[in-house]
Amino acid sequence: VLELSSFQLETTYSLTAAAATVLNISEDHMNRYPLGLEQYREAKLRIYDNAKTCVYNADDVLTLPLAGKDTRCVSFGIGQGDYQLDNTNRYLNVNGESILATSQMFLSGQHNYTNALAALALADAVGISRKASLAVLNTYHGLAHRFQLVYSHNGVRWINDSKATNVGSTEAALRGLEVEGTLHLLLGGDGKSADFSALLPYLGGDNIRLYCFGQDGQALANLRPQVSQLTATMEEAMRLLAPTVQTGDMVLLSPACASLDQFKSFEQRGDEFARLAQELG
């Protein structure tokens, strides 16, 4: 099982995957791809070269192989696709058959449900027992730094999604997110020359506050200045927001940026968020 970056795929020539997927494509590493999104996309889609099965996202046409849909292709999506999340987020379906209720999964969130569908498609393609796959989905708690609940107290949830190092990952976290009270969203770091405007559809309404920090904090705060606070560091932002949280609120670190302007890695950033959540929450 390989997870390959666009950087690695640029020079790949002999990979022959039994099954390959590109979960989504959005602007990232634009400082490396001066010709824009299409150049980045072409690098990522090299993973499909010589693959026996290509698992693409029916909700993101950019994940289709460059030559278009062919007999190798299997799709996943919300309300569409061979592997499908129903429109009420209640069931995972395969070829029209409901195989697992999302209520039976530890993971939550629409993006996690669609990730589960992609994983099922890959597992099915290489002959892994469906029974075994479903058993894992019943028990899997997720990985650190990926929409991870790190602290909960007095009805306030603190979520570490430090792995969201680009705009598309933060979009995925915000899409379909349900918060009873106010969402306190931490954004910031090195945006790698990305266009942050794609986040705007998820930042409307009165129940959101933005706390922006780091190298591109100002650009992020400019998305909705009226609900934004600009600080130098994530810690300053967290100390600013902590006294204001109330029952039903969520504090979400989903920064849409790389961490390397202020941290050694996204893991260190997530660990620091978790430590401060315990202290301040």
Helices and strands as residue ranges (DSSP letters): H 6-9, E 19-22, H 37-44, G 45-48, E 53-57, G 61-63, E 73-78, E 83-85, E 91-94, E 97-101, G 102-104, H 110-125, H 130-139, E 148-153, E 156-160, H 167-174, E 183-188, G 196-202, E 208-213, H 217-221, G 225-227, E 228-230, H 234-241, G 242-244, E 250-253, H 266-280
